[in-house]
């Protein structure tokens, strides 16, 4: 199974890739910040979902911070930035950030 994400994520990402990104995010973010985005990146089901625009903006900021963390590997930081840009585009457009 893979995830297609709206607003500019270039390719469908496998569930394994998202799971691995989630592990890195959980490792570098403070617990409260991880809990605020876990419902997106720590999903157990493959059911489509939408993130409201305001929340997508907050998630974008959190992902940017995680990408800059000194313990975040460069390749995973790049993926975190890609998701941050996508979430920010959705938020800026006032549209939900869609995962399907």
N, C-alpha and C positions, 0 to 999 in steps of 0.2 A: 504494500500500500504506500502511496505517496501523497504529499500535500501540495496542492496548487494554492498559492497565496496571491491575493489581489494587490494591485498598486505597485507592480514592478519587480517582484521577486522573479528572477530570470528563468528559472527552471522549476519543474516539479521536484520537490525534495522528499526523499524517502523518510518513512517513519523512523528508521534507524538513525538517519542524519539528524533529525529533529531531536530524538532522544539523546544523542551524543552532545548536541549543542546544549541541551537542557542540563546535562551533567556538568559541562564547563561553566554555564551560567550560575548554577547552584554553588559551584566551588568558589567563584570570584565575587559574587554579590553578597551583601549583608542579608541575613535571614529574612528580614521584613521586606526587602526589595525582591528577593526570590519569591516569597509567598505571593507578592502582588502580581507576578507574571507566570507563576507555575501553572495556572489554569489554561494558559495558552501553550506553553512549551512542554509541560509535563502531562499532557493528555493521555488517557488510557484508551480512548475510543477514537475511531476514525470518522466519526460523524461530523459533517460540515458545521461550522459555527461562524459567528460574526462578533467582532469586537467593536463597541461603540467608538465614534471618532475621538471623544475626549480621552477615553481610556487608551486608545491607540497612541495618542500623543504622549501619554505618561510612559507607556511601554517603550516607545522610541527613545525617550530620554534614558530609561533604565538600560536598554540595550547598548546605547552609546557609551554609557559609563562602564559597562561590563567589557566592551570591546577595548577600552583604553587601559583596563587593569593590567598590571605588570605580569600577572600569572596567567593571563589569557593567551593561549597559543595563537600565533599570527593567522593561521588559516581559519580558525574558529572565530577570531576577532573580525575577519573579513565577512564571514557569514552573518555574524551578529550585526555588523554595520549594514549589510544588505537588508536584513529584516527591519532594522531601525529606519532606514530610508523609506521602505515600503509602508511601514506604520505611520511615519510622518506624512507621507503623501496622502494617505487615507484621511488622517486627522486634518490636514490643511484643506482638503477638499470637502470636509464635513461629511464624509461618507464612512460607512462601516468598513473595517478591515476584514476581508472575507477569507476564510480558510475552507477549502473543500477537497 
